[in-house]
């Protein structure tokens, strides 16, 4: 095993959470090469979520000489300690508080991960504040930085499954409070990018895969527990979280002024029915399906990202194998369903 993410060195299984987090944060040679060309340190805002810790560790492993600064509330102190054990500096900050945001150190490169999705329907005002007000504070503070912003494929309208998928030129047509507030986040960063000439990228992320959550995990667990699998949303694009994190960090070298969107996701559109049968074959049971496939879904293409970054290192088949084994062994999980099957925008 090497310290470089390479297809020929991928493990057959992922033994435990330590091994998982090591693999998620193992840099590719392409990421190492890109960060050697990037000037300045990197600040990650909203580092305390599902993706943040391993993305920060990935950046540090790829560029050990750079300061990687993780910013969050850190309501879970263990996340802070874990980041610091990896050589990442931490700053506790409530991004809703203007004075705390303005007190953050100037940093040439910013990755913005903060936001609110699940529970939006319960407290929509908080989701809108996190997804539209905070971006304004951040964009004003870091007007002189490069800013790469997490967004979502949910800003797009549903598209026909038989098409090539929506590219970045398609205008958003959001459904529900969450997706509308995400368009608000994009528009806020776009406004300040126009105003100040701030270079950036808005990452419209398809479904990132970790063994503890994600589309593949959801389907595998439903199959193993003999729960019905809704197939109205019959297709989804998935990408190994380590690959998506790498592309997002590398996007710092491909910022535009004004900022522009970039789709990041898997190169193929996977059938939910096919995935369920793959897991069912491993578990020796029959999958249970509910409904029929609709002709449309959230379908976008990642050709622009593929031209910039190449194909993901981890293929779909290997992700299926890893998730099937992880779920079969009842390994730790996040208990955060993806909600990929939701079609009314209510998360």
N, C-alpha and C positions, 0 to 999 in steps of 0.2 A: 504494500500500500504506500502511495506517495502522498505528498502534501498538495498535489495538483489534481483538480477534478478532470478526469479523463475517462472516456467511455471504456477503454480497455482495462481500467483499474476499478470499475464499480463493483461493490460487494454483491454477493448473491442474496444476502439478507442483511437487515439492519438489526443488530442485536438488542439495543436498548436506547434510551433517550440520549445518553452521552454520545453514543455512536451516531445517532440521528443528527444531533446538533453539530457534531464535527463534520459530518458529510454536507449538511446544509450550508456550512460556512467554509467549505473547502474551495478555494478559488481556482478558476481556470487560468491557463497561461494567458489567454486573451485579456482577462480582467487585470492580471498583474501588469501586462504590457501597457494597457490603457492608463492605469493609474500612475504608471511611471511618467506619463506625458501630462497628467493633470496637475496644474499648478495649485498649491494651497491645500489647506486642511478641509475636513468634511464635518458638518454638523447634521445630525439626524433628529428631526423634531417629531415627537410622538413615538419614540423608540421603544416604549414599554408594551406594545401590542404583540400579536402572534408572530409577526414577521420581523419586527424591529430588532430584537436581540441578535438573531443569527445574521441579519443583513449588516448590522454594525460589526459583528465579529468577522464576517466575510471581508468587509472593507479593510479592517485592521490586518488581517492575515495577508491580503493582497498588497498592502502598502504599509508595512510595519513602521516606517519612518514618519508617516503622517499622523497628525492628531485626529482622532476620530472622537467626536463629542456627541454623546447621547443625551437628549433632553426629553423629560417626561415629568408627570407628577410623582411617579414612583410610589404609588400607594402600596405596592408590594415591594418591600425593601429587598427581598431576595433577588429581584430582577436587577436592581442597582448593584448589588454585591457581585452578581454573576458577570455583569458587563465590566465592572472594574477588574475582576480577576482575569479578564481577557485583554486588559490594557486599554480599555475604552474609558475616557473621561466622562463623568456624568454631572449633569446640572438639573436640580429639581426646579421645575417651573410650571405654573398653571398658565397655559397659553391663552386662556380667556382674560387674563389680567394684563392690561396694556403695559403697566410699569415693569412687570416681570419680563415680558417679551423684549421691551426696549433695553433692559439690563443685560441681555444675552450678548456675549462677545461677537464682534464682527467676524464672520467666517466666509471665505471666498466661495465655498460650495455648500449648498443646503439641500437636503432631501427631506421633503415634507410628507410625513406619514399620518399626521393627526386627522381624526375624523370620527364620525358616529354613524353606524349602520343599524345594528340590531337594537330593537326597542324604539326605533324612530316613531312608530305608530302610537307608542305609549306617551312619549314626551317629544313631540315634533319640534317644540321651540328650542330645546337643548341641541337637537340634531342640526337645526338650521344655524344656531349660534356657532357650533363647532365647525360646520361645513362651509359657512359663508363669512361670519364675522372674524373668526380667527385668521383665515387666509388674508384678510385685509391688514390686520396687525402685522402679520409675518411679512407680507409683500412690501409694506412700508419700511419695516425695520431692515430687511435684507435687500433693499433696492439695488445695491451695488454687487450683489452676489449672483452666482448661477443658482437657479432654483428648479429642482426636479420634483414634481408633485404627483403623489398617488391619486388616481381617479379610478374609474370603474367602467366596464363594458355596459353597465346598466343605463348609461346616459343615451345609448343608441336605441332606436326603435327595434322591435322584432324584425328580423329579416328572413326571407325564404331559405330553408335548410339546403335546398338544391343549388343555391347561388354560391358565389365565391366569398360571400360575407361582406360586411361593410368595411370600407377603408376610412381613413381619417378625414376624408373630404365630406363624408355624410354628416349632415347637421343633426345635433342631438334632438331626440323626441322622447323625453323621460316620462315614466309612469310612476306616480306615487311620490310621497314626500322625500324619501331617501334619494331617489334618482334626481328629482328636481333640485334638491339641495346640493347634490354633487355637480350638477350643471352650474349652480350658483358659485360653487368653489372654483370651478374652471374659469367662469366669467370674471370673478374677482381677481384671480391671478393674471388673467389676460388684460384686464383694465390697467392694473399697476405696471404690467410689463410694457404696455403701450406708453403709459405716462412717463416711466423712468428709463425705458430702454433696457429693462432687466432681461437677460437671456434666460431661457428656461425650456422645459419640456413637461407636458401633462401626460402621465402614463395611464392609459386606459387598459387596466389589467384584467385579463381573463383569469380563469380560476387557477390559483397557485396551489400546489399539492405538497402537503406535509403528511407524514404517517398518522398524525394525531387529529387531523381535520381535512376537509376538502371534499370535492365531488366524489373522488374514488373511495374515500373513507366512508362517506354517507351511503353509497351504493353497497359497498362490501358489508357494512354492518346490517343494512336492511336485509340483504340476502341471507346472511348467517343467522339472523334472528327470525327468519321467515316472515318478515313484514312486507306488505305490498309496496311495490315500487311504482310511483306515478310516472308515466311515460309521456304525458302530454308535452312536456318539454323533453324531447327525445334525444337531444344531442347537446354536447358541451365540449368546449376546448379547454384542455388542462395542460399545465406546465409545471415541472419540478420547481419548487420554491427557490432552490439554490440557483437555478438557471434564470428565473425571473428577477431575483435579487441582483444577480450579476449584470443583467441587461439594464436594470434601473440605475445601478451605480455607473455603469459605462455611459449612460445617457448624459451624464455631466459633460462629456466631451462632444456631445451632439446637440447642445442647446441652441435655440434660435431666438432672435429678438425681432418682433415680439414672440412670445412663447407659443408653441404649437403642440397638438396632441400626437401621441405615438401609441399604437396598439401593441401590447406585449402579451403573448399567449402562445399556446402550442400550435405547431404547424398544421395539425389535422383536427377535424371535427369528429369527435368520438360518439358513437351511438350508445345511449344509456342501456338499451336492450343488450347490445353486444357486451358491454362492461359487466352487466349483471350475470350473463351466461358465463363469462370468464371466471368470475368469483364463484358462481354456483358449481362449476366443474371442479374447482379446487376443494370445495367444502362437501361435495357429494350430495347436494340437494337440488331441488328444482326451484328456480326463482318464481316469485309471484308478482304479476304485473297488474296495474290498475289503469284503465283508460287506453286511449290510442294516441299515437304521435300526432301532434299538430304540425302543419306544414311550415311553421315559422318558430323562431327561437332567437335568443341573443347570439347572433352569428357575426363575428367580425374577422377580418384577416390580419395577419401579422407580417405581411410581405415586406413592409418598410423596415420593421425591426430585423427581419431576417437578412435584409440587404446590409444593414448596419452591423449586425452582431453574428450572423451565421445561424445555424440550427442549434437548438438546445442540446446540451451534452447528454442528458438523461432522456431516453426514448419512452414512449407510452408503455410499451410492453414491460420494461423494467419497473416502471412505477406500479403497474398492476401487480406484478410479482411481490414487490415489497409490501404494498398495502394488504394484499391477501394474507401474507404471512403475519403481519403486525396485528391485524384484526383477529386472526385465528388464535393467536397467543394471548389475546385479551390484554394487550399492552396499554400504557397510559394514553389518555385522549384529552382533548381540550373541551369537549362538550359544547362545541360551537358549530351547529349545523350550518352548512354553506347557504342553504336556501336557493340553490340553483333552479329548483323546480317551481319556485314562486313566479307567477305570471301577472299578478295584479299590483306589483310594486310595494306590497305591504310587508316590511321586514321587522 
